[in-house]
């Protein structure tokens, strides 16, 4: 059985995705993903000597591209997950 929605709540409430609160929530998820990407990249570099060897042969540009790729991948994944969380939160309330 579904819970009834309160009559005072509009469809474009402050917790929806397209609102200042929703954008802040989405940016928070993206920043958490970027931080996790940095931590994972550091752990991968410290734990895997083959990655260090590849980065040494590639030079400074290769290291920047590697870190940027990992951070971007994690940030996009966390943002997409954040969209799902925000939309499911709206459906529940």
DSSP file (Angstrom, degrees, kcal/mol; ACC not computed):
  #  RESIDUE AA STRUCTURE BP1 BP2  ACC     N-H-->O    O-->H-N    N-H-->O    O-->H-N    TCO  KAPPA ALPHA  PHI   PSI    X-CA   Y-CA   Z-CA
    1    1 A X              0   0    0      0, 0.0     2,-0.2     0, 0.0     0, 0.0   0.000 360.0 360.0 360.0 131.3    0.0    0.0    0.0
    2    2 A X        -     0   0    0      1,-0.1     2,-0.2     0, 0.0    90,-0.0  -0.558 360.0-116.4 -84.7 145.9    1.4    3.4   -1.0
    3    3 A X        -     0   0    0     -2,-0.2     2,-0.2    89,-0.1    -1,-0.1  -0.549  34.2-110.6 -76.9 144.8    1.5    6.2    1.4
    4    4 A X        -     0   0    0     -2,-0.2     2,-0.2     1,-0.1    -1,-0.1  -0.515  29.2-119.3 -76.1 142.6   -0.6    9.2    0.5
    5    5 A X        -     0   0    0     -2,-0.2     2,-0.2     1,-0.1    -1,-0.1  -0.567  31.1-107.7 -79.8 144.9    1.2   12.4   -0.5
    6    6 A X    >   -     0   0    0     87,-0.4     3,-1.3    -2,-0.2    -1,-0.1  -0.486  20.2-132.3 -71.9 142.3    0.7   15.4    1.6
    7    7 A X  T 3  S+     0   0    0      1,-0.3    -1,-0.1    -2,-0.2    -2,-0.0   0.726 102.7  62.2 -69.2 -19.9   -1.5   18.0   -0.1
    8    8 A X  T 3  S+     0   0    0      2,-0.1     2,-0.5     0, 0.0    -1,-0.3   0.605  84.9  91.3 -79.7 -10.9    0.9   20.8    0.8
    9    9 A X    <   -     0   0    0     -3,-1.3     2,-0.1     4,-0.0     4,-0.0  -0.748  66.8-150.1 -93.1 124.5    3.7   19.3   -1.2
   10   10 A X    >   -     0   0    0     -2,-0.5     3,-0.7     1,-0.1    -4,-0.1  -0.491  26.2-113.0 -86.8 160.7    4.0   20.4   -4.8
   11   11 A X  T 3  S+     0   0    0      1,-0.3     2,-0.5    -2,-0.1    -1,-0.1   0.813 116.9  53.6 -63.4 -28.6    5.4   18.2   -7.6
   12   12 A X  T 3  S+     0   0    0      4,-0.1    -1,-0.3     5,-0.0    -2,-0.1  -0.390  83.6 161.6-100.6  54.7    8.4   20.5   -7.9
   13   13 A X    X   -     0   0    0     -3,-0.7     3,-1.6    -2,-0.5    -4,-0.0  -0.126  56.0 -97.0 -71.6 173.1    9.3   20.4   -4.3
   14   14 A X  T 3  S+     0   0    0      1,-0.3     8,-0.3     7,-0.1     7,-0.3   0.625 119.0  59.9 -70.5 -13.1   12.8   21.4   -3.0
   15   15 A X  T 3  S+     0   0    0      6,-0.1    -1,-0.3     7,-0.1    75,-0.1   0.423  80.7 110.1 -95.9   3.4   14.1   17.8   -2.9
   16   16 A X  S <  S-     0   0    0     -3,-1.6     6,-0.4     2,-0.1     3,-0.3  -0.243  81.5-110.3 -72.8 168.1   13.6   17.2   -6.6
   17   17 A X  S    S+     0   0    0      1,-0.2     2,-1.3     5,-0.1     9,-0.1   0.864 110.2  58.8 -68.5 -37.5   16.5   16.9   -9.0
   18   18 A X  S    S+     0   0    0      4,-0.1     2,-0.3     5,-0.1    -1,-0.2  -0.596  91.6  82.8 -97.4  74.3   15.9   20.1  -10.8
   19   19 A X  S  > S-     0   0    0     -2,-1.3     4,-2.7    -3,-0.3     5,-0.3  -0.955  93.2 -97.5-159.5 163.9   16.1   22.5   -7.9
   20   20 A X  H  > S+     0   0    0     -2,-0.3     4,-2.1     1,-0.2     5,-0.2   0.905 125.4  48.3 -57.5 -39.8   18.9   24.2   -6.0
   21   21 A X  H  > S+     0   0    0     -7,-0.3     4,-2.3     2,-0.2    -1,-0.2   0.908 111.7  49.7 -66.7 -40.8   18.8   21.5   -3.3
   22   22 A X  H  > S+     0   0    0     -6,-0.4     4,-2.4    -8,-0.3    -2,-0.2   0.890 110.5  49.5 -64.7 -39.7   18.8   18.7   -5.9
   23   23 A X  H  X S+     0   0    0     -4,-2.7     4,-2.7     2,-0.2    -1,-0.2   0.896 110.6  50.5 -66.6 -39.7   21.8   20.3   -7.7
   24   24 A X  H  X S+     0   0    0     -4,-2.1     4,-2.1    -5,-0.3    -2,-0.2   0.919 111.1  48.8 -63.9 -42.5   23.7   20.6   -4.4
   25   25 A X  H  X S+     0   0    0     -4,-2.3     4,-2.0     2,-0.2    -2,-0.2   0.917 112.4  48.6 -62.1 -42.3   22.9   16.9   -3.6
   26   26 A X  H  X S+     0   0    0     -4,-2.4     4,-2.1     1,-0.2    -2,-0.2   0.901 110.9  49.4 -66.2 -40.9   24.1   15.9   -7.0
   27   27 A X  H  X S+     0   0    0     -4,-2.7     4,-2.6     2,-0.2    -1,-0.2   0.852 107.7  55.7 -65.7 -33.8   27.3   17.9   -6.8
   28   28 A X  H  X S+     0   0    0     -4,-2.1     4,-2.3     2,-0.2    -2,-0.2   0.919 107.7  48.2 -63.5 -42.8   28.0   16.3   -3.4
   29   29 A X  H  X S+     0   0    0     -4,-2.0     4,-2.2     2,-0.2    -2,-0.2   0.912 111.4  50.5 -63.0 -41.6   27.7   12.9   -4.9
   30   30 A X  H  X S+     0   0    0     -4,-2.1     4,-2.3     1,-0.2    -2,-0.2   0.908 110.7  48.7 -63.7 -41.7   30.1   14.0   -7.7
   31   31 A X  H  X S+     0   0    0     -4,-2.6     4,-2.3     2,-0.2    -1,-0.2   0.886 110.1  51.3 -66.6 -37.8   32.6   15.3   -5.2
   32   32 A X  H  X S+     0   0    0     -4,-2.3     4,-2.4     2,-0.2    -1,-0.2   0.908 110.4  50.1 -64.0 -39.7   32.5   12.1   -3.2
   33   33 A X  H  X S+     0   0    0     -4,-2.2     4,-2.4     2,-0.2    42,-0.3   0.902 109.7  50.2 -63.6 -41.5   33.1   10.1   -6.3
   34   34 A X  H  X S+     0   0    0     -4,-2.3     4,-2.2     2,-0.2    -2,-0.2   0.910 111.0  49.0 -63.6 -41.5   36.1   12.3   -7.2
   35   35 A X  H  X S+     0   0    0     -4,-2.3     4,-2.3     2,-0.2    -2,-0.2   0.916 111.8  48.6 -64.3 -42.5   37.5   11.8   -3.7
   36   36 A X  H  X S+     0   0    0     -4,-2.4     4,-2.8     1,-0.2    -1,-0.2   0.879 109.1  54.2 -64.7 -36.3   37.0    8.1   -4.0
   37   37 A X  H  X S+     0   0    0     -4,-2.4     4,-2.4     2,-0.2    -2,-0.2   0.905 108.9  48.1 -63.2 -41.3   38.7    8.1   -7.4
   38   38 A X  H  X S+     0   0    0     -4,-2.2     4,-2.5     2,-0.2    -2,-0.2   0.922 113.2  47.4 -64.2 -43.6   41.7    9.9   -6.0
   39   39 A X  H  X S+     0   0    0     -4,-2.3     4,-2.5     2,-0.2    -2,-0.2   0.922 113.3  48.1 -64.1 -43.6   42.0    7.4   -3.0
   40   40 A X  H  X S+     0   0    0     -4,-2.8     4,-2.6     2,-0.2    -1,-0.2   0.907 111.4  50.7 -64.1 -41.1   41.6    4.4   -5.4
   41   41 A X  H  X S+     0   0    0     -4,-2.4     4,-2.5     2,-0.2    -2,-0.2   0.923 111.3  47.7 -62.8 -44.4   44.2    5.8   -7.7
   42   42 A X  H  X S+     0   0    0     -4,-2.5     4,-2.5     1,-0.2    -2,-0.2   0.922 112.8  48.6 -61.8 -43.9   46.7    6.3   -4.9
   43   43 A X  H  X S+     0   0    0     -4,-2.5     4,-2.2     1,-0.2    -2,-0.2   0.891 111.6  50.2 -63.9 -39.0   46.0    2.8   -3.6
   44   44 A X  H  X S+     0   0    0     -4,-2.6     4,-1.8     2,-0.2     7,-0.2   0.906 111.8  47.4 -65.9 -41.4   46.5    1.4   -7.0
   45   45 A X  H  < S+     0   0    0     -4,-2.5     7,-0.3     1,-0.2    -2,-0.2   0.907 116.1  44.3 -66.4 -40.9   49.7    3.2   -7.5
   46   46 A X  H  < S+     0   0    0     -4,-2.5    -2,-0.2    -5,-0.2    -1,-0.2   0.825 119.6  41.0 -72.7 -31.0   51.0    2.1   -4.1
   47   47 A X  H  < S+     0   0    0     -4,-2.2     2,-0.6    -5,-0.2    -2,-0.2   0.694 110.1  56.7 -92.8 -19.8   49.9   -1.5   -4.3
   48   48 A X    >X  -     0   0    0     -4,-1.8     4,-1.3    -5,-0.2     3,-0.7  -0.898  54.5-171.4-122.1 106.0   50.8   -2.3   -7.9
   49   49 A X  H 3> S+     0   0    0     -2,-0.6     4,-2.3     1,-0.2     5,-0.2   0.781  86.3  64.6 -65.2 -25.3   54.4   -1.8   -9.1
   50   50 A X  H 3> S+     0   0    0      1,-0.2     4,-2.2     2,-0.2    -1,-0.2   0.878 101.1  50.2 -65.3 -36.5   53.4   -2.5  -12.7
   51   51 A X  H <> S+     0   0    0     -3,-0.7     4,-2.4    -7,-0.2    -1,-0.2   0.902 109.6  50.8 -67.0 -40.7   51.3    0.7  -12.7
   52   52 A X  H  X S+     0   0    0     -4,-1.3     4,-2.3    -7,-0.3    -2,-0.2   0.911 110.0  50.4 -62.3 -42.2   54.2    2.7  -11.3
   53   53 A X  H  X S+     0   0    0     -4,-2.3     4,-2.0     2,-0.2    -2,-0.2   0.911 110.8  48.5 -63.8 -42.7   56.4    1.3  -14.0
   54   54 A X  H  X S+     0   0    0     -4,-2.2     4,-1.6     1,-0.2    -1,-0.2   0.907 112.3  48.5 -63.8 -41.1   54.0    2.3  -16.7
   55   55 A X  H  X S+     0   0    0     -4,-2.4     4,-1.3     1,-0.2     8,-0.3   0.855 109.0  53.8 -68.6 -34.0   53.6    5.8  -15.3
   56   56 A X  H  < S+     0   0    0     -4,-2.3    -1,-0.2     1,-0.2    -2,-0.2   0.896 111.3  45.4 -65.5 -39.9   57.4    6.2  -15.1
   57   57 A X  H  < S+     0   0    0     -4,-2.0    -1,-0.2     1,-0.2    -2,-0.2   0.798 112.0  52.5 -73.4 -27.8   57.7    5.3  -18.8
   58   58 A X  H  < S-     0   0    0     -4,-1.6     4,-0.5     1,-0.2     3,-0.3   0.719 101.3-142.4 -82.1 -21.0   54.9    7.5  -19.8
   59   59 A X     X  -     0   0    0     -4,-1.3     4,-1.4     1,-0.2    -1,-0.2  -0.365  42.8 -44.0  89.0-171.8   56.2   10.6  -18.1
   60   60 A X  H  > S+     0   0    0      1,-0.2     4,-2.2     2,-0.2    -1,-0.2   0.862 133.6  56.5 -66.2 -38.0   54.3   13.4  -16.3
   61   61 A X  H  > S+     0   0    0     -3,-0.3     4,-2.6     1,-0.2    -1,-0.2   0.888 104.9  52.5 -63.3 -39.0   51.5   13.7  -18.9
   62   62 A X  H  > S+     0   0    0     -4,-0.5     4,-2.5     1,-0.2    -1,-0.2   0.885 108.3  50.9 -64.8 -37.9   50.7   10.0  -18.5
   63   63 A X  H  X S+     0   0    0     -4,-1.4     4,-2.5    -8,-0.3     5,-0.2   0.918 111.2  48.0 -65.6 -42.7   50.3   10.3  -14.8
   64   64 A X  H  X S+     0   0    0     -4,-2.2     4,-2.7     2,-0.2     5,-0.2   0.920 113.2  47.4 -63.1 -43.5   48.0   13.3  -15.2
   65   65 A X  H  X S+     0   0    0     -4,-2.6     4,-2.4     2,-0.2    -2,-0.2   0.907 112.3  50.5 -65.1 -40.9   45.9   11.5  -17.8
   66   66 A X  H  X S+     0   0    0     -4,-2.5     4,-2.2     2,-0.2    -2,-0.2   0.939 114.3  42.8 -62.0 -48.3   45.7    8.4  -15.6
   67   67 A X  H  X S+     0   0    0     -4,-2.5     4,-2.7     1,-0.2     5,-0.2   0.921 115.1  49.7 -66.1 -43.6   44.6   10.3  -12.5
   68   68 A X  H  X S+     0   0    0     -4,-2.7     4,-2.5    -5,-0.2     5,-0.2   0.886 111.0  50.2 -63.5 -38.6   42.2   12.5  -14.4
   69   69 A X  H  X S+     0   0    0     -4,-2.4     4,-2.4    -5,-0.2    -1,-0.2   0.925 113.1  45.1 -64.9 -44.7   40.6    9.4  -16.1
   70   70 A X  H  X S+     0   0    0     -4,-2.2     4,-2.3     2,-0.2     5,-0.2   0.929 115.1  46.9 -65.7 -44.9   40.2    7.6  -12.8
   71   71 A X  H  X S+     0   0    0     -4,-2.7     4,-2.5     1,-0.2   -34,-0.2   0.921 114.1  47.8 -63.9 -43.8   38.8   10.7  -11.0
   72   72 A X  H  X S+     0   0    0     -4,-2.5     4,-2.6    -5,-0.2     5,-0.2   0.906 110.8  51.3 -64.6 -41.8   36.4   11.4  -13.9
   73   73 A X  H  X S+     0   0    0     -4,-2.4     4,-2.2    -5,-0.2    -2,-0.2   0.934 113.6  43.5 -62.0 -46.4   35.2    7.8  -14.1
   74   74 A X  H  X S+     0   0    0     -4,-2.3     4,-2.5     2,-0.2    -1,-0.2   0.891 113.3  52.0 -66.8 -38.9   34.4    7.6  -10.4
   75   75 A X  H  X S+     0   0    0     -4,-2.5     4,-2.1   -42,-0.3    -2,-0.2   0.905 110.9  47.1 -65.6 -41.2   32.8   11.1  -10.4
   76   76 A X  H  X S+     0   0    0     -4,-2.6     4,-2.5     2,-0.2     5,-0.2   0.921 113.0  49.4 -65.9 -43.3   30.5   10.2  -13.3
   77   77 A X  H  X S+     0   0    0     -4,-2.2     4,-2.1    -5,-0.2    -2,-0.2   0.911 112.5  46.7 -61.8 -42.8   29.5    6.9  -11.6
   78   78 A X  H  X S+     0   0    0     -4,-2.5     4,-2.4     2,-0.2    -1,-0.2   0.854 111.1  53.0 -69.0 -33.8   28.8    8.6   -8.3
   79   79 A X  H  X S+     0   0    0     -4,-2.1     4,-2.3     2,-0.2    -2,-0.2   0.923 109.7  47.4 -66.2 -43.7   26.7   11.3  -10.1
   80   80 A X  H  X S+     0   0    0     -4,-2.5     4,-1.9     1,-0.2    -2,-0.2   0.905 113.0  48.7 -64.4 -40.3   24.6    8.7  -11.9
   81   81 A X  H  X S+     0   0    0     -4,-2.1     4,-2.4    -5,-0.2    -1,-0.2   0.901 109.3  53.7 -64.2 -39.6   24.1    6.8   -8.6
   82   82 A X  H  X S+     0   0    0     -4,-2.4     4,-2.7     2,-0.2    -2,-0.2   0.878 105.1  54.1 -61.6 -38.9   23.2   10.1   -6.9
   83   83 A X  H  X S+     0   0    0     -4,-2.3     4,-2.6     2,-0.2     5,-0.2   0.934 109.7  47.6 -60.3 -45.2   20.5   10.8   -9.6
   84   84 A X  H  X S+     0   0    0     -4,-1.9     4,-2.4     1,-0.2     5,-0.2   0.915 112.3  49.1 -63.0 -42.5   19.0    7.4   -8.9
   85   85 A X  H  X S+     0   0    0     -4,-2.4     4,-2.2     2,-0.2    -2,-0.2   0.924 112.7  47.2 -62.3 -44.4   19.1    8.1   -5.1
   86   86 A X  H  X S+     0   0    0     -4,-2.7     4,-1.9     2,-0.2    -2,-0.2   0.908 113.4  47.8 -66.0 -41.8   17.5   11.5   -5.5
   87   87 A X  H  X S+     0   0    0     -4,-2.6     4,-1.7    -5,-0.2    -1,-0.2   0.889 113.0  47.9 -67.7 -37.9   14.7   10.2   -7.8
   88   88 A X  H  X S+     0   0    0     -4,-2.4     4,-1.9    -5,-0.2    -1,-0.2   0.860 108.9  54.9 -69.2 -34.0   13.9    7.3   -5.6
   89   89 A X  H  X S+     0   0    0     -4,-2.2     4,-1.4    -5,-0.2    -2,-0.2   0.896 107.6  50.1 -63.8 -39.7   13.8    9.6   -2.6
   90   90 A X  H  < S+     0   0    0     -4,-1.9    -1,-0.2     1,-0.2    -2,-0.2   0.874 109.5  50.9 -66.2 -36.6   11.3   11.8   -4.4
   91   91 A X  H  < S+     0   0    0     -4,-1.7    -1,-0.2     1,-0.2    -2,-0.2   0.867 108.6  52.1 -69.2 -35.2    9.1    8.7   -5.2
   92   92 A X  H  <        0   0    0     -4,-1.9    -1,-0.2     1,-0.2    -2,-0.2   0.820 360.0 360.0 -71.1 -31.0    9.1    7.6   -1.6
   93   93 A X     <        0   0    0     -4,-1.4   -87,-0.4    -5,-0.1    -1,-0.2   0.466 360.0 360.0 -96.3 360.0    8.0   10.9   -0.1
